[in-house]
Amino acid sequence: MGVKVIDLVKIFGLKILSKGPEDTEINLIESNRSGLQLSGFYDQFEEKRIQLIGNAENAYLQSLSVTDRDDALKKLVSKNVPCIIITNDLIVSDKMEGLGRQCNRWILSTSNSTSKFWVDITLYLQSELAESISQHGDLIDVYGIGVLITGESGIGKSETALDLIRKGHLFIADDAIIIKKIGQDLLIGTGSELTKNLMELRGIGIININSLFGKSAIRLQKNIEIVVNLEKWDDNAYYDRVGENYETTRILGIELPFIRIPVKPGRNIAAIIEIAALNYRQNIMGYNAARELNNAIKKLSQ
């Protein structure tokens, strides 16, 4: 599912010089500065990208004769591009609007500089066009670490998340978490619009985190760094007591540390998750307590 050009016009307040088909969509994150194309070079041209014309491109166009300038623009406009956006409120040609109408092409304009608009549009499209899934669980910011709490229904995910919020950690989402893959190795989690700020607690029902704890207890989104899976305690199962290396799991093709926490009466799961987050932060900073212990044991055995 792409982003419609008409939606882009509304979100970024773009001026319409020429209107194309209402259903025109943008399906690629990357935009293209059209300097090479305006000079006549169309080898390996990706016409499905947004085309940008800024100060540099306009300076080249103004160096041409009026006929050559309009021919260069006509060739670009005739390509099956989703839209052409002119930055800095530039007037590149008096015929630009007519060329757009002739080819039924979206020609748009913005007062923003090319570099600023390029960054803004890339970030927006990166979010809107990112591969995404819905994940059952809770997402909490614990000491700056995005912790995704998973586990079977009724295991206590929401209760644990609530306990963490009461301790001052930040709530992102409960139940249905929307996870987007941003780039090659970054996952961003957020709540759905329908359940934003809401949490379901068995025996109580739906509660509003914003109403109970205030806006300072909430984040709109957070990158997911570790997955903590709550599972019923099994006396016959083996649980890692040293923890030198993490198990891993994959979400949208990205590998994440996966920590199993067995649940039974008397265990303070929220406190364990706090320590797991702190321990992970130490690990990425280069310190591993389990490895240090193992090295000390090896030295004693020599």
Secondary structure, 3 states (H helix, E strand, C coil): CCEEHHHHHHHHCCEEEECCCCCCEECCCCEEECHHHHCCCCCCCCCCCEEEECHHHHHHHHCCCHHHHHHHHHHHHHCCCCCEEECCCCCCCCCHHHHHHHHCCCEEECCCCHHHHHHHHHHHHHHHCCEEEEEEEEEEEECCEEEEEEECCCCCHHHHHHHHHHCCCEEEEEEEEEEEEECCCEEEEEECCCCCCEEEECCCEEEEHHHHHCHHHECCEEECCEEEEEEECCCCCCCCCCCCCCEEEEECCEEEEEEEEEECCCCCHHHHHHHHHHHHHHHHCCCCHHHHHHHHHHHHHC
